[in-house]
């Protein structure tokens, strides 16, 4: 079922959202200071391309630097990426088949606004008690 949803997602919105994240990542990588933010955009873009079967968890050890980085991200790129998710989610919810995909799009808004300090992992690891660098995964996700 995850594969079917991912294929429908890819055709209806995933590819276009990926292109938005790719454009944001390229623009942010222009400066040396923006490279970590650009890498975050690429990582989330890959997640937006094929989201079902993966989830977002809190990264162990993320601290004040992630908080400051999230504020800068919100100003530089997060707000317009979140607007892209809102518009795409509303358009998907106009059809019966698109309602689950629209809801999934709305669930991508928090990570598009504040991506630093988060990790994208397979759902089985997040909810099955997996570990990352010796630390248990959090239970926040989609």
C-alpha positions in Angstrom: 0.0 0.0 0.0 2.9 2.4 0.8 4.2 1.9 -2.7 0.8 2.7 -4.3 0.4 5.8 -2.2 4.0 6.9 -3.0 3.5 6.5 -6.8 0.2 8.5 -6.7 1.9 11.0 -4.5 4.9 11.3 -6.8 2.7 12.0 -9.8 0.3 14.4 -8.1 2.5 16.5 -5.9 5.8 14.8 -4.8 7.8 15.7 -7.9 6.7 19.4 -7.8 7.4 19.7 -4.1 10.8 18.1 -4.7 11.5 20.7 -7.3 10.6 23.5 -4.8 12.9 22.1 -2.2 15.6 21.6 -4.8 15.4 25.2 -5.9 15.5 26.4 -2.3 18.5 24.2 -1.6 20.4 25.5 -4.6 19.7 29.1 -3.7 20.7 28.5 -0.1 24.0 26.8 -1.1 25.2 29.9 -2.9 26.8 31.1 0.2 29.0 29.1 2.6 26.8 30.0 5.5 23.7 28.7 3.7 25.2 25.3 2.9 23.8 23.5 6.0 20.4 25.0 5.2 20.7 23.9 1.6 21.5 20.4 2.7 18.4 20.4 4.9 16.3 21.4 1.9 17.7 18.6 -0.2 17.1 16.1 2.6 13.5 17.2 3.1 13.0 17.3 -0.7 13.9 13.7 -0.9 11.4 13.0 1.9 8.7 15.0 0.1 9.4 13.0 -3.1 8.6 9.6 -1.4 7.1 10.1 2.1 5.0 7.1 2.9 6.9 4.6 5.0 9.1 7.2 6.5 8.7 9.6 9.4 10.3 12.6 11.1 11.7 12.2 14.6 13.6 14.5 16.9 17.4 14.2 16.4 19.2 13.2 19.6 21.5 16.0 20.8 20.0 18.8 18.7 20.3 21.9 20.8 20.5 25.7 20.7 22.2 25.8 17.3 19.2 23.9 15.8 16.9 26.5 17.3 18.8 29.4 15.9 19.1 27.7 12.6 15.4 27.0 12.5 14.7 30.8 13.0 17.0 31.6 10.1 15.4 28.8 8.0 11.9 30.1 8.7 12.9 33.6 7.5 14.9 32.4 4.4 12.9 29.5 3.1 10.5 27.8 5.5 7.5 30.1 5.0 7.2 29.8 1.2 7.9 26.0 1.3 5.0 25.7 3.9 2.8 27.8 1.6 3.6 25.3 -1.2 2.4 22.5 1.1 -0.8 24.3 2.0 -1.7 25.1 -1.6 -0.9 21.6 -2.8 -2.7 20.0 0.2 -5.9 22.1 -0.5 -5.8 21.2 -4.2 -5.4 17.5 -3.5 -8.3 17.6 -1.0 -10.6 18.7 -3.8 -10.7 15.1 -5.1 -11.7 11.9 -3.2 -8.5 10.1 -4.2 -6.4 13.1 -3.2 -7.8 13.5 0.4 -5.2 11.2 2.0 -2.5 12.8 0.0 -3.7 16.3 1.0 -3.6 15.3 4.7 -0.1 13.9 4.2 0.9 17.2 2.6 -0.5 19.1 5.6 1.6 16.9 7.9 4.8 18.0 6.0 4.2 21.7 7.0 5.9 21.5 10.5 9.1 19.9 9.1 9.1 22.5 6.2 8.9 25.3 8.7 11.4 24.0 11.3 13.6 21.2 9.8 16.8 21.4 11.8 17.1 19.0 14.8 14.9 16.5 13.0 15.8 13.2 11.3 13.9 11.3 8.6 13.8 7.5 9.3 11.8 4.5 8.2 8.5 4.2 10.1 9.5 0.7 11.4 12.6 2.2 13.1 10.7 5.1 14.6 7.9 3.0 16.1 9.7 -0.3 16.4 12.2 0.8 19.0 15.1 1.4 16.6 18.2 3.5 17.6 20.2 6.2 15.9 23.8 6.7 17.1 23.0 4.7 20.2 20.0 6.8 21.1 16.4 5.7 20.9 14.2 7.4 18.3 11.5 9.8 19.4 7.9 9.1 18.8 7.0 12.3 16.8 6.1 11.7 13.2 3.5 11.2 10.6 
